[in-house]
Amino acid sequence: MATATSALETPSQSQPRRKWLVALLGLLALLILVLLFAVGWVYVHARRALPQVDGAIAVAGLSAPVQIVRDAQGVPHITTANLDDLFCAQGYVTAQDRLWQMEFSRRYAAGELAEIFGPKLLEHDIQQRYLQIRNAVERGVATLDPRDRKFFEDYARGINAFIESHRNKLPLEFVILQYQPKPWRVTDSLLVGANMSQMLNTQYDVELSRERIVKQLAPELAADLYPNHSWRDHPPGAESDSLDKQLPAKAPNRQRHKRQTLNGAISDLLASDCDGCAPGSNDWVLSGEHTASGKPLLSNDMHLAHQIPNTWYEAHLHSGDYNVAGLTLPGLPFIMVGHNQRIAWGFTNLGPDVQDLFIENFNRDQQVETPQGFVAPERHFETIHIKNGRDLQFDVLVTRHGPIITPILSGETRQIALQWTLYDPTILADPFFDVDAANNWQEFRAAFSKFGGPSQNVVYADIDGHIAYQATGKIPMRVSGDGLLPVSGADDTHKWTGYVPFEKLPSAFDPPSGILATANARITTEDYPYILANNWFGPYRTERIYRVLEGDEKFKPVDMLALQTDIYSDVDHFFADHFVYSIDHMKNPSKRLQQPAEIMRGWDGRMVTDSAAPSIAYFSKRSLLRLILESKIGADYSLYSWGLSTAALEAIVDRRLKRWLPTDFANYDELLIAAIDGTLQAAPRDPRT
């Protein structure tokens, strides 16, 4: 007789399974409760730290009532009876919205992040301590104008009033990290300013990499690779017909076809990294003859790296005749860029050479050689507090040129000192109260004559119809040399002799063209007698701005926004032309190469996301540079960093310089095809092909 096995479980068998199910459900319920609790905790702590925007707030230290109105965008409009209350209120309101940003900024500059984040940030703190930024700032506080220092103290008083009244309602970051911010000081505001100088004017690392590369190249090749000008340059105030421009040769004529749609493999390039996506600022000003209103138009985008919250903080400050609106840097009083009732101004970074490296010669007694003999360097003792760890203590040696930074230079054994304008206490003078209060070009220039840095290109317009441009900041002059490479610190051959006089810095007032523009590119003509910078950014944005503004159109504000968001790239269009030409002149090109040629053939130069042409041109251009550099300097090609690197490559390709053609290629067509082929190989394969 056959037997059958029942699938039914006995009560004793099903009981453990039910227990596991109950336990699992219980655990899931607990996890949900924990998650809800965590979300609720974050919500409560984040919400109670939000700024109060209605009603009245009692703030100690104010001498009279203050009115703060926030507009639809949340921008505070602050009105007070006197200036001391104005800057106190500015500090309070800024702390309401940006206290954590301000706290992080001052700690970042001072090298005090490991104290709250732990050892992961130790390397950064060590770097900042060797750069001696806090010591430089503390010396600078003593040189502030007494009036301006009082306003800085008012600003700090407002920040501290907010901190003290919100000890139990601080931003969420303080709660998570479990610490309370220290009182704000004038030194902290200058540290915030030093952050901007470090971000915009640091280039000692470029000088070291340049030194390593040029040692491997003949002088002619080094000059090709590190140009300091381009035929596309357009210094502000230099009229177009006065510039000696040698236009590049165009690629031979070719038939244009309708733009191709991109396939899956090529479109994947858009998801790749973009080492060319560097921030860059633009500013320009038009006289009334170019505008629909007959009045000047000024446009500015200080396009720093993206971050949350934004680098800048918008505000409107009003007390008596002082009535100014624009952008502030959280942690610093005043308005840095904006307009008052009579004038407006905008910034782009000038990018001056304000850092030099000196190779110091030490003897056995740890004395450093100078023209007067060997002398002992200063020793600055540093202590870095580390969360959940022991303090790190060390000495920083400081010579007559500046601190020895060898310990933060990878692979460096020489004793290298950094000279930097930031170490001059007078550099930290703050002119922005007078800038904000200026009524005309003369007062505006007088205020900026006191500005130490970071050097800026400033465009200006006023209600009387004037437009102007001024280069600003303290830029060193040298006995000899250009500051591009490390030099001996034992003598005075390359010592600094002072700063370029303000009256000698480039400027322009009501130029005949009625157009002034800058975009981080070269601002001096070839006959300018001083070295302001060596490592300019590429000229392409500046050239594009002038090309658009020199048209016959009468511009409106909406046109300014359109130009700020313009996406045409003439240089990428240039390379696309040459890539297509090379493929067209190839014998029996494969379908794989014909496809990118057809895509680029009809491209109009606009960097749009619905076409593969921009990505093909960009990544092939990058591949081309790698092929060229590897043939001369091998693996060190990755060290190459230069603001005009694209201009250097453009000149090499345009002139088809034989001295740069790798020996593996018979001509530049083969080289350009290899660059495209490298791009295609890097792109993921489309499974449909």
C-alpha positions in Angstrom: 0.0 0.0 0.0 1.4 3.4 -1.0 2.0 6.0 1.7 1.4 9.7 1.3 3.3 12.5 3.0 1.2 15.3 4.2 2.3 18.9 3.6 0.5 20.1 6.7 2.6 21.0 9.7 1.9 20.0 13.2 1.4 22.7 15.8 4.8 21.9 17.2 6.4 22.6 13.8 4.6 25.8 13.0 5.2 27.4 16.4 8.9 28.3 15.9 8.1 29.8 12.5 5.4 32.0 14.0 7.8 33.2 16.6 10.4 34.1 14.0 7.7 36.0 12.0 6.5 37.8 15.1 10.1 38.7 16.0 10.8 39.9 12.5 7.7 42.1 12.4 8.6 43.4 15.8 12.1 44.3 14.7 10.7 46.0 11.6 8.3 48.0 13.7 11.2 49.0 16.0 13.3 50.1 13.0 10.3 52.1 11.7 9.9 53.7 15.2 13.6 54.5 15.4 13.6 56.0 11.9 10.5 58.1 12.7 12.2 59.2 15.9 15.3 60.2 14.0 13.4 62.1 11.4 11.4 63.8 14.0 14.5 64.7 16.0 16.2 66.2 13.0 13.0 68.0 12.0 12.6 69.5 15.5 16.2 70.6 15.9 16.5 71.9 12.3 13.2 73.8 12.6 13.9 75.5 15.9 17.2 76.8 14.4 15.3 78.7 11.6 15.6 82.5 11.8 12.8 84.5 13.3 11.4 86.7 10.5 8.4 88.2 12.2 7.8 90.1 15.4 10.3 91.8 17.7 13.6 90.6 19.1 15.5 92.1 22.0 19.2 92.4 21.2 21.6 93.7 23.8 23.9 96.5 22.7 21.6 98.3 20.3 21.2 102.0 20.9 18.0 102.4 19.0 15.3 100.3 17.3 16.3 98.5 14.2 13.9 97.6 11.3 14.5 94.4 9.3 12.2 93.5 6.4 12.7 90.3 4.4 11.5 90.4 0.9 9.9 87.5 -1.1 13.3 86.0 -1.7 14.2 86.2 2.0 16.7 89.0 1.5 17.1 91.1 4.6 16.6 94.9 4.3 18.2 96.5 7.4 17.4 100.1 8.4 19.0 101.7 11.5 19.4 105.1 13.0 23.2 104.8 13.1 26.1 102.9 11.6 27.1 101.0 14.8 23.6 99.5 15.0 23.6 98.8 11.3 26.6 96.5 11.3 25.6 94.9 14.6 22.3 94.1 13.0 24.0 92.8 9.9 26.1 90.5 12.0 23.0 89.2 13.9 20.9 88.6 10.8 23.8 86.9 8.9 24.3 84.6 11.9 20.6 83.8 11.8 20.9 82.4 8.3 24.6 81.4 8.0 26.2 80.7 11.4 27.4 77.2 10.6 28.9 78.5 7.3 30.7 81.2 9.1 31.9 78.8 11.8 33.2 76.4 9.2 34.9 79.1 7.3 36.9 80.5 10.2 38.0 77.0 11.3 38.9 76.1 7.7 41.2 79.1 7.4 42.8 78.7 10.9 43.3 74.9 10.6 40.9 73.9 13.3 38.7 71.3 11.7 40.2 68.2 13.3 39.0 69.6 16.6 35.4 69.0 15.7 35.6 66.4 12.9 38.5 64.2 14.1 41.7 63.0 12.5 40.2 62.8 9.0 40.7 66.5 8.7 44.2 66.6 10.2 46.0 66.8 6.9 44.1 70.0 6.0 44.8 71.5 9.4 48.5 70.8 9.1 48.6 72.5 5.7 46.9 75.6 7.1 49.2 75.8 10.1 52.3 75.6 7.9 50.8 78.3 5.7 50.5 80.4 8.9 47.2 82.0 7.9 46.0 82.6 11.5 49.3 84.3 12.5 49.1 86.5 9.4 45.5 87.5 10.2 46.3 88.3 13.8 49.0 90.7 12.7 46.6 92.3 10.2 44.0 93.1 12.9 46.4 95.7 14.4 46.7 97.5 11.1 42.9 98.1 10.6 41.7 101.7 10.4 40.2 102.5 13.8 36.8 103.4 12.2 36.7 100.2 10.2 37.8 98.1 13.2 34.9 99.6 15.2 32.5 98.5 12.5 34.1 95.0 12.6 33.6 94.9 16.3 29.9 96.0 15.9 29.5 93.1 13.4 31.1 90.7 15.8 28.8 92.0 18.6 25.8 91.2 16.6 27.0 87.6 15.8 27.7 87.0 19.5 24.4 88.4 20.6 22.8 85.8 18.3 25.0 83.0 19.6 24.3 83.8 23.3 20.6 84.0 22.8 20.4 80.8 20.8 22.6 78.4 22.8 19.8 75.9 22.9 18.6 76.6 19.4 21.9 76.5 17.4 22.0 75.1 13.8 21.7 71.4 13.4 25.4 70.9 12.7 26.4 72.1 16.2 23.9 69.7 17.7 25.2 66.7 15.7 28.8 67.5 16.4 28.0 68.3 20.1 29.9 71.5 20.6 29.2 75.2 21.1 30.8 77.9 18.9 33.3 80.3 20.5 32.6 84.0 20.5 33.2 85.7 17.2 36.2 88.1 17.0 37.5 90.6 14.5 40.2 88.0 13.8 37.6 85.6 12.7 36.2 88.0 10.1 39.6 88.5 8.7 40.1 84.7 8.6 37.0 84.5 6.4 38.6 87.1 4.1 41.8 85.1 4.0 39.9 82.1 2.8 38.9 84.1 -0.3 42.5 85.1 -0.8 43.7 81.5 -0.5 41.0 80.2 -2.8 41.6 82.8 -5.6 45.3 83.5 -5.4 47.1 80.2 -4.5 49.5 79.0 -7.2 52.6 77.7 -5.5 51.6 74.2 -6.4 51.4 75.2 -10.1 54.9 76.7 -9.9 56.3 73.4 -8.5 54.7 71.3 -11.2 55.8 73.7 -13.9 59.4 73.4 -12.6 59.3 69.7 -12.9 57.9 69.8 -16.4 60.1 72.5 -17.9 63.3 70.7 -16.8 62.4 68.0 -19.3 61.7 70.4 -22.2 63.7 72.6 -24.5 63.1 76.3 -24.0 61.0 76.5 -27.2 58.8 73.7 -26.1 58.3 75.2 -22.6 57.3 78.5 -24.1 54.7 76.7 -26.3 53.3 74.9 -23.3 53.2 77.9 -20.9 52.0 80.9 -22.9 50.9 84.0 -21.1 48.9 85.6 -24.0 46.7 84.6 -26.9 45.6 86.3 -30.1 42.1 86.2 -28.6 43.1 88.5 -25.7 41.0 91.6 -25.2 42.3 93.8 -22.4 39.6 96.1 -21.0 39.8 99.6 -22.6 42.0 98.4 -25.5 40.0 99.1 -28.6 39.6 96.3 -31.1 41.3 98.0 -34.0 44.4 98.8 -31.8 45.0 95.1 -30.9 47.5 93.2 -33.1 45.6 90.0 -33.5 46.9 87.2 -35.7 43.8 85.1 -36.5 44.3 81.4 -36.7 44.0 79.5 -39.9 40.6 77.9 -40.3 40.3 74.2 -41.1 39.8 73.7 -44.9 36.2 74.1 -46.1 34.0 71.1 -45.7 30.4 70.4 -46.4 28.1 70.7 -43.4 25.4 68.1 -42.9 22.4 68.0 -40.7 23.3 67.3 -37.1 23.1 63.7 -36.2 21.3 62.3 -33.2 23.6 60.8 -30.6 23.7 57.1 -30.0 23.9 55.4 -26.6 27.6 54.9 -26.5 28.5 58.5 -27.3 25.9 59.9 -24.9 27.5 58.0 -22.0 30.4 60.4 -22.4 28.2 63.1 -20.9 28.2 61.2 -17.6 32.0 61.3 -17.5 34.1 63.5 -15.3 34.8 67.1 -16.4 38.2 68.4 -15.4 37.5 71.5 -17.5 34.4 72.4 -15.6 36.2 75.1 -13.6 34.4 78.0 -12.1 34.9 81.4 -13.8 33.5 84.8 -13.3 32.2 87.3 -15.9 31.5 91.0 -15.7 30.9 93.8 -18.2 29.4 97.2 -18.5 27.8 99.0 -21.5 27.5 102.7 -22.0 24.1 104.1 -22.8 24.8 104.2 -26.6 24.5 100.4 -26.6 21.3 100.1 -24.4 17.6 100.4 -25.1 17.2 102.8 -22.1 20.1 105.0 -23.0 21.6 104.3 -19.6 24.5 102.1 -18.7 23.9 98.4 -18.0 26.3 96.4 -15.7 26.2 92.6 -15.5 28.2 90.4 -13.1 28.4 86.7 -12.3 31.0 85.9 -9.6 30.9 82.3 -10.5 32.7 80.5 -7.7 32.5 76.7 -7.2 29.0 75.5 -6.4 28.2 74.8 -2.7 25.3 74.8 -0.3 24.9 77.3 1.1 26.1 79.7 -1.5 29.4 81.5 -1.0 27.6 84.9 -1.1 24.8 86.3 1.1 22.5 89.1 -0.3 21.6 92.0 1.9 20.5 95.7 1.9 22.0 98.0 4.4 20.6 101.5 5.1 21.5 104.1 7.7 21.2 107.8 6.8 23.1 108.5 3.6 24.7 105.0 3.7 22.3 103.0 1.5 23.8 100.0 -0.3 22.6 96.6 -1.5 24.3 93.6 -2.9 26.4 90.6 -1.9 28.2 90.1 1.3 30.6 87.4 2.4 29.2 85.7 5.5 31.5 86.6 8.4 32.5 90.0 7.0 30.6 93.3 7.4 29.7 95.7 4.5 28.6 95.0 0.9 31.3 93.6 -1.3 29.6 93.8 -4.7 26.4 95.6 -5.5 25.1 99.2 -5.9 24.1 102.2 -3.9 21.9 105.1 -5.0 24.5 106.4 -7.4 26.9 103.8 -8.5 27.1 100.0 -9.2 30.1 97.7 -9.6 31.0 94.1 -10.3 34.0 91.7 -9.8 36.0 89.0 -11.5 39.2 87.6 -10.2 42.3 89.1 -11.7 44.5 86.1 -10.7 47.7 87.9 -9.9 51.0 86.3 -9.1 51.3 87.1 -5.3 53.1 84.0 -4.2 56.8 83.1 -4.8 58.8 80.1 -3.7 62.4 80.5 -2.3 64.8 77.6 -1.8 66.4 78.3 1.5 69.9 77.2 2.4 70.3 75.9 6.0 73.5 75.1 7.8 74.1 72.5 10.4 73.0 74.8 13.2 69.6 75.3 11.4 70.4 78.8 10.4 69.3 80.1 7.1 71.6 81.9 4.6 70.9 85.6 3.8 73.0 88.3 2.1 74.1 89.4 5.6 75.2 85.8 6.6 73.4 83.0 8.4 70.6 83.9 10.8 68.2 81.8 12.9 64.7 81.6 11.5 61.7 82.3 13.7 59.9 79.3 15.2 56.1 79.3 15.6 54.8 76.6 17.8 51.6 75.0 16.6 49.1 72.8 18.5 46.3 71.0 16.7 43.5 69.7 18.9 42.0 66.4 17.5 38.6 65.1 18.4 39.0 61.8 20.2 42.7 61.9 19.8 45.9 63.4 21.2 47.0 66.9 20.3 49.6 67.3 17.5 52.4 69.7 18.2 55.1 71.0 15.9 57.2 74.0 15.0 56.9 76.0 11.8 60.1 77.7 10.7 59.7 81.2 9.3 62.4 82.9 7.2 62.6 86.4 5.9 60.6 85.3 2.9 57.9 83.3 4.8 57.2 79.9 6.3 59.0 76.8 5.3 56.2 74.7 3.7 58.3 71.7 2.6 56.3 69.3 5.0 53.1 69.9 3.0 54.8 69.5 -0.4 54.6 65.9 -1.7 58.0 64.4 -2.5 59.9 67.7 -1.8 63.2 67.6 0.1 64.4 71.1 -0.4 63.7 73.7 2.3 61.2 75.9 0.5 59.8 79.1 1.9 56.6 80.7 0.6 56.4 84.5 0.2 52.8 85.7 0.0 51.3 89.1 0.1 48.9 87.8 2.7 51.8 87.9 5.2 52.0 91.7 4.8 49.7 93.0 7.6 48.6 96.0 5.6 47.2 93.8 2.9 44.2 93.0 5.1 42.9 96.6 5.1 39.2 96.6 4.2 38.0 99.4 1.9 34.4 98.3 1.5 32.7 100.9 3.7 34.2 103.6 1.6 33.4 101.7 -1.6 29.8 101.3 -0.5 29.5 105.0 0.3 31.2 106.3 -2.9 29.2 108.7 -5.0 31.4 108.9 -8.1 34.3 107.4 -9.9 36.9 109.5 -8.1 35.7 108.4 -4.7 35.3 104.8 -5.8 38.9 104.6 -7.1 40.2 106.3 -3.9 38.5 103.6 -1.8 40.0 100.8 -3.9 43.4 102.2 -3.8 43.5 100.8 -0.2 42.5 97.3 -1.2 45.1 94.6 -0.7 43.5 91.6 -2.3 42.5 89.2 -3.6 43.0 91.4 -6.7 39.9 91.9 -8.7 38.9 93.3 -12.1 36.2 95.9 -11.2 33.7 97.3 -13.7 31.7 100.4 -12.7 28.7 102.4 -13.8 26.9 105.4 -12.4 23.7 107.3 -12.8 25.5 110.1 -14.7 26.1 107.6 -17.5 29.8 106.9 -16.9 31.3 103.5 -17.2 34.8 102.4 -16.0 37.2 99.6 -15.2 39.9 99.3 -12.5 42.4 96.5 -11.7 42.9 96.4 -7.9 45.0 94.8 -5.2 48.6 94.8 -4.1 50.8 93.0 -6.7 54.5 92.6 -6.0 57.4 93.9 -8.1 60.6 92.0 -8.2 64.3 92.9 -8.7 64.4 90.4 -11.5 62.5 87.3 -12.7 58.8 86.6 -13.2 58.0 84.5 -10.1 57.2 81.4 -12.2 59.8 79.0 -10.7 61.4 78.5 -7.2 64.5 80.6 -6.8 67.4 80.8 -4.3 66.6 82.6 -1.1 70.2 83.1 -0.2 70.5 86.4 -2.1 68.3 89.3 -3.1 68.3 88.7 -6.9 64.5 88.0 -6.9 63.4 89.9 -3.8 60.2 92.0 -3.8 60.8 95.7 -4.0 57.2 96.8 -3.3 53.9 96.8 -5.1 52.8 98.0 -8.5 51.6 101.6 -7.8 47.8 101.8 -7.9 47.9 104.6 -10.5 49.9 102.2 -12.8 47.3 99.4 -12.6 45.2 99.0 -15.7 42.1 101.2 -15.7 39.7 102.8 -18.2 37.1 105.5 -18.0 34.4 106.1 -20.6 36.2 104.3 -23.5 35.2 105.2 -27.0 33.8 101.7 -27.7 31.4 102.0 -24.7 32.2 98.4 -23.7 34.3 97.1 -20.9 34.4 93.4 -20.0 36.6 90.9 -18.1 36.4 87.1 -17.5 39.6 86.2 -15.7 41.7 86.4 -18.9 44.7 88.6 -19.6 44.0 92.3 -18.9 47.3 93.9 -20.1 48.7 94.6 -23.5 52.1 93.4 -24.6 53.7 96.7 -23.8 52.5 96.9 -20.2 55.6 97.5 -18.0 54.7 95.4 -15.0 54.0 91.7 -14.3 50.6 91.4 -12.8 50.0 87.7 -13.5 51.5 84.8 -15.5 48.8 82.2 -15.3 45.8 83.9 -16.9 42.6 82.0 -17.6 41.7 81.3 -21.2 40.5 84.2 -23.3 37.5 82.5 -24.7 34.7 83.8 -22.4 36.1 87.4 -22.7 36.2 87.1 -26.5 32.7 85.8 -26.7 31.4 88.6 -24.5 32.9 91.3 -26.7 31.8 89.5 -29.9 28.2 89.6 -28.7 28.3 93.1 -27.2 30.0 94.7 -30.2 26.8 94.0 -32.3 24.4 96.7 -33.4 21.7 95.6 -30.9 20.3 97.9 -28.2 20.6 95.7 -25.2 18.1 95.2 -22.4 18.6 93.6 -19.0 17.1 90.3 -20.3 19.9 90.3 -22.9 22.5 90.5 -20.1 21.1 87.3 -18.5 21.1 85.6 -21.9 24.8 86.3 -22.3 25.6 85.2 -18.8 24.0 81.9 -19.6 25.5 81.6 -23.1 26.8 78.2 -24.0 28.6 78.7 -27.3 32.3 77.5 -27.3 34.3 78.8 -30.1 37.4 76.8 -29.1 35.6 73.5 -29.0 34.1 74.4 -32.4 37.6 75.0 -33.6 38.7 71.5 -32.5 35.6 69.9 -33.9 36.4 71.4 -37.3 39.9 70.0 -37.2 38.8 66.5 -36.0 36.3 66.3 -38.8 38.8 67.5 -41.4 41.3 64.8 -40.4 38.7 62.0 -40.6 37.5 63.3 -44.0 41.0 63.1 -45.4 41.6 59.6 -44.0 41.7 56.8 -46.6 38.7 54.5 -46.1 37.7 55.6 -42.6 35.8 53.0 -40.7 32.1 53.5 -39.9 33.1 53.8 -36.2 35.1 57.0 -37.1 32.6 58.3 -39.6 29.9 58.5 -37.0 31.6 61.1 -34.8 32.6 63.0 -37.9 29.0 63.2 -39.0 27.8 64.2 -35.6 30.4 67.0 -35.3 30.0 68.1 -38.9 26.8 70.0 -38.4 27.5 71.2 -34.9 27.0 74.9 -34.3 29.4 75.2 -31.3 26.7 75.3 -28.6 27.4 73.0 -25.6 23.9 71.5 -25.5 23.1 68.2 -23.8 20.9 66.8 -26.6 24.0 66.5 -28.9 27.0 64.3 -28.5 29.1 66.7 -30.5 30.2 68.8 -27.5 31.3 65.7 -25.6 33.2 64.2 -28.5 35.0 67.5 -29.2 35.8 68.1 -25.5 37.0 64.6 -24.6 38.9 64.2 -27.9 40.6 67.5 -27.2 41.6 66.2 -23.8 42.9 62.9 -25.3 44.9 64.9 -27.9 46.6 66.9 -25.2 47.5 63.7 -23.4 49.0 62.2 -26.5 51.1 65.3 -27.1 52.3 65.6 -23.6 53.1 61.9 -23.0 55.4 62.0 -26.0 57.6 64.6 -24.3 57.2 64.1 -20.6 55.7 60.7 -20.1 53.7 60.1 -16.9 54.3 63.7 -15.8 51.7 64.8 -18.2 49.2 64.6 -15.4 51.1 67.4 -13.6 50.4 69.9 -16.4 48.1 72.7 -15.1 48.0 76.0 -16.8 45.2 78.6 -17.2 46.0 78.9 -20.9 46.5 75.2 -21.5 43.7 75.1 -24.1 45.2 78.2 -25.8 48.5 76.4 -25.9 46.9 73.3 -27.5 45.0 75.5 -30.0 48.2 77.1 -31.1 50.0 73.8 -31.5 47.2 72.3 -33.6 46.5 75.5 -35.6 50.2 75.8 -36.6 50.7 72.0 -36.8 54.0 72.5 -35.0 56.3 69.7 -36.0 58.2 69.9 -32.7 55.2 68.7 -30.9 54.2 65.9 -33.3 54.8 62.5 -31.5 57.2 60.3 -33.4 54.5 57.6 -33.6 52.5 59.7 -36.1 53.4 60.8 -39.6 51.2 63.9 -39.5 48.7 65.8 -37.4 45.7 64.2 -39.2 46.8 60.8 -37.8 47.3 62.3 -34.4 43.9 63.9 -34.3 42.3 60.7 -35.5 44.1 58.8 -32.7 42.6 61.3 -30.2 39.1 60.7 -31.4 39.7 56.9 -31.4 40.9 57.2 -27.8 37.6 58.9 -26.9 35.6 56.3 -28.6 37.4 53.5 -26.8 36.8 55.2 -23.5 33.0 55.4 -24.2 30.9 52.4 -23.1 29.8 50.3 -26.0 26.2 50.6 -27.1 24.7 47.0 -27.1 22.6 47.9 -30.1 25.7 48.3 -32.3 
